[in-house]
Amino acid sequence: MLPSQTYVNISFFQPHAFLMIGIPGHEAVHGWISIPFSSMYTVALTGNCLILLAVRKTPSLHQPMYYFLSMLALTDVGLTLSTLPTTLAVLWFDHRLIGFNACLVQMFFLHSFSVVESSVLLAMSFDRFVAISNPLRYATVLTNNVIIRIGIAIVARATVSLFPGPFLLKRLNFCPGKILLSHSFCFHADVMKRACADITVNILYGLYVVLSTVGVDSLLIFLSYTLILRTVMGLASPRERVRALNTCISHILAVLIFYIPVIGVSMIHRFGRHLPHIVHALIAYVYLVVPPVLNPIIYSVKSKPIREAMLRLLREKRMGLSQCHMKNRHRKWQFLTCMNNPKGQGESGGKQTQ
């Protein structure tokens, strides 16, 4: 009787750490699974950093469209870095523990970058709408100051929307035996299900954040493309229609790559409780890892100015490395010559002195 009374008297419990999981049922081959994950993380970081450097170092790319693309690339870098440490720690070293507070911090940044990416995609759709519907006023509408204000508003919106999340979780009483998460990172919906308390407030908060950010953004993006399509259909020349729509293809692909997995993750966490754990894990990885990998590939393939700027950067880097290698070889040759023939140098020096 005493043990049960002792358990009842525990009124509040928060775990010191959660236990993460990689690919459920495939723990024995995590080492092999880490190879494609490491490759995707490398491609995501390299590709997005190349876009940032290309836009920064190419004056012809200092335009609103490419500024928004830089925002998207920077967001993808942040989203990648939010999940990379814990995912590779689980797959490489089987290090599965994450502290409670560290989990909340990761959750905040992970969801914040997701909201920022949704907002940036909305800003890019507005950019395409202005460029196609009113090209003569494009430069006057989207000035540098306007773009800076849009960027600040995007970050402020994500911060304000996600700031209450960790505090709403910290007030919950968690079950001592429910510390196993469904992923190798911390999701709000995943963490709150480990509580032994009423999570109605957390469910309503999560629903509000999704609807007020991703939901509103997707509707506005759809409205933007409806107006864009209406404008394009009003063009007289079919060639002009195709040219106008070609400028939107990259953005449309980026929108689909982001929003389809978002919808999948939201639906599975709310209605797919009886699905296998591996389905939850794979959908979450597609949602968080695939867009940062594919976005730089899409824009480098479909956008000729971005592709040329990235190739120019790589050529300059290669030339710089080859020149550095040649200098090092020359210095090494001089050093070996001095070491092998010190007397000859002394005699020649003496003759010159005489």
N, C-alpha and C positions, 0 to 999 in steps of 0.2 A: 504493500500500500504506500509505503514511504517514497519509492522511486516515482510513482505516478504523481504524487503530490508535489514532489520536487520539480517534475517536468511542467506541471501546471503553473508553478510559481515563476517560471521563466516567462516574463511578460514581453520581452523585446530581444530579438536576436538578429544580428547581421554577420554574415560570414566574413572571415578575414580575407578569403580568396574564393574565386570560382575556378572550376575545372573546365578547361576548353577541350574541344574535340576537333580533329581534322576531318578526314573523310570517313564517316561511320562504316565499320565493317571491313575497312581496308588499312588498318593500322600497321599491318606487317609490311606493306609496300609503300609507306609514307616517304621513304627515301627516294624511290623512283617517281612518286607523284610530285615530289618537290622540284624535279627537273623542269617540267612544263610551267609550274608556278613561278619558279625563279626566272625562266625565260620571259614569261609574260610581264612580270614586274620590271625586268630590265628593259624590255621594249617600251613599256609605258613610260618609265622615267626618262629614258633616252629620247624617245620621240617627242614627248611634250617639252622637255628642256631644249631640244633643237628648235621647236617652233618658237619658244620664248626668245632664244638667241637670234633666230632669223628675223623676227619682227623687230627686235631691238636694234640690230646692226644694219638693217636694210631701210634706208630712208623712204623708198617707194612704197613700203608696207606700213608707213605711219598714217593709216586711214582707219576710220571707225570699224569697218568690218574686221580688220586684223587686230585691232585693239580688243574687240570682243573675243576673237579667237585666242588671244593671249590670256584673257581671263579664264576661258574654258580650259586651256592647257595648264594654267596655274592651279585651277581647281582639281584637275585630274591628278596632278602631282600630289596635292594635299590628300586627296582621297586614297591614292595608292600608298602613301606613307602612313596613313591611319591604320591600315590593316597589315602592311608588310611585316612589321616586327613580330607580332603574335602568330601570324600564319606560318612564317618560316621557322619560328621557334618551335612550333608544334611539329611541323613536317621534318625539320632537320634534326632537332635535338630532343624531341618528345617532351619539351618543356611546356606543360599544359596549365600551370597555375597562373592566374592573374589576380592581383590584389583587388579588393572591392572598390576602393577609390580610383585605382588605375583603370578599372573596367568602366567606371562612370565617365572618366575623362575621355577614354577612347570612344565611348558611345557618343558623347557630346560632339567630338570632332568629326566622327564618321557621319553622323546625321546632319551636322552643320554643312559639311562639304557637299552632301547630297542635295540639300536645299539650295545651296549656292549654285550648284551645277544646273538645277532646274531653273533658277532665276536667270542665269547667264544664257541658257537656251531661249528663254522668253525674250531677253534683250536682243539676242541675235535675230529672232524672228521680227522684232520691231525694226531692226536695222535693215533687213531685207525688204520689209514693207515700205519703208521710207525710200529706199534706193530704187524700187521698181515703180511705186505709185507717184513719187514726186522727185525725180532724179536731179532736177535743177536746184532744189533746195536742200539736197542731201547734206552738203558740207556745212550749210548754215544751221540746219536743225541739230545734227549730231556733231557739235563742236567738242573740243577737248574738255572743256569745263562740264558740259553735259555728260560726257562719258565718265568723268571722274565722279560726278554726283550719282550716276547710275551704279557705279561700282561700290560706292560707300553705302548706298541704299540696299544693295544686295547683301553686303556683309552684315549690316545692321539688322536687316530682316531675319537672316538666318540666326544671328546671335540671340535676338529677342525671342524668337520662336522656340529655340532649343534650350535656352538658359534654365527654365523651370524643370526640365526633365530630370537631371541628376538629383535635385532636391526632393522631387516627388518620389523618387525611388528610395532615397535615404530615410524617409519617414516610415517605410514599410517594415513589417516584421517578417523575416525570412525563415524558411524551414531549415533546420540544421542538416537534414539529409538531402536537400535539393540544391546542390551546388554545381551540377553538371549542365553546362551550356550546350546548345545545339550547333555551335560554330566555333571557329578559331578566332573569333572577335566578339565584341559585345554589341548586341542589338537591344533596343529598348523593349520591344515586344518579347524577346527571349528572356531578358533579365527579370522583367516584372512577373513572369509566370513562375519564377522560383520563390515567390512570396507566399506566406501562409495567411495573408491579410486580405481585406477587401481591396481589389485593384480597379474598382469602377472608375475612380478619378483618373487613374493612369490610362485606362482604355479610352476614356473620353478625350483626355489630353492628346494621346497619340492620334486619335481619329481627327481631332481638330487641326493638329499640325499638318497631317497628310492632306486634308481637304483644303486648308488655307494656303498651302504652299504648292505642292505638286499638283493638286487638283485644280486650283485656280490657274496655275501656269499652263497646264495642258489645255484648258479651255481657251485661254487667251492665245496660245500658239495656234490652235485650230481656227480661231476667229481671224488671226493674222493671215493665215494661208488661204482662208476663204476670200478675204479681201484681195490678197495677192493674185489669186486665180481669177477673180473678177476683173482685176486690172489687166492681167495678161490677155484674157479673152477679148478685151476691148482693143488690143493692138491690131493694126491693119495687116501687117506682114507676118506670115507664119514663121519666117526666119527670126524675126524679133521676138516672137513668143517663145520659141525654143531657146534663144539666147538668154532671155529673162529667166526662164525656168531652170536653165543650167546653173545659174548662180545660186539656186536654192537647194540643189541636190545634196550637197555635202551636209548642209544644216538639217535637211529632212532625215537623212540617214543617222545623224547624231541624235536627233530627237527620238527616232524609233529605237535605237540601241539603248538609250537611257530609260525611256518610259515603259517599254514592254517588260523588262525585268523588274522595274519598280512595281508595276501592277501585279506581276507574278508573285513577288515577295509579300506584298500586302494581302493578296488573296490567300496565299498558303498559310500565313501566320494567323489568319482569322478563321479560315474555313477548312484548312488542310491538316487538322490535328492528327488524323488517322493515316496520313501518308507516311511512307518510310522516311527515316531520318536523313537518308542520303539525298532524297529529293529536296528537302529543306536546305541542306548544305550546298548542293549544286546550284540551285536557283540563287542563293545568296552570293556565291562566288561569281556567277554570271553577272549579277547586278553590280558588284563592287569592283571586279577585276577587268571584265571585258570592255566596258566603255573607255576607260583610260588607255587601253591597248589599241582599240580600233579607231578612236578619234584622230590621232595623228596620222595613222595610215590613210584614212579616208581623205583628210584635208591635203595630205602630200600627194595623193593620187589625183584628186579632182581639181585642186587649185594649182595652176601652173606657177604663179608667182611664189607661192609657199614652197613648192617643190624645187624651183630653181634656187631660191635663197638657202634652203637646207643643203642642197648639193654644193653650193658655193662655200658654205661653212665647212662642210666635210673636206672639200678640196684644200681649203686654206689650212685646216688642221693637219691634213696629211703632208702638205708642203712644209709646214712649220716643224713637224716631227722629223721629216727627212733632212731638213737643214740642220736641225739640232743634232741629228745622228752624224751628219757629215762633219760638223764642228768637233764633236766628241772624238771621232776617228782621227781627225787632223791633230788634235791636242795629244791624243794617245801616241800617234806616230812621232810627234816632236819629242815627247817624253822619252820614248824608247830610243830615239836617235841620240839624245843627250846622255842617256845611261850607258849606251853601247860605245860611244866615242867621246869620252870626256877629254882625253889628251889632245885629240885632233882639234877640238874647240879651243883648248888652252893655247896650243901652238899657233893656230890661226889668229887667235886674239893677240898673242905676243907679237906676231909678224905685223899685224895692223898697228900695234902700238909703236914698233920700231919705225 
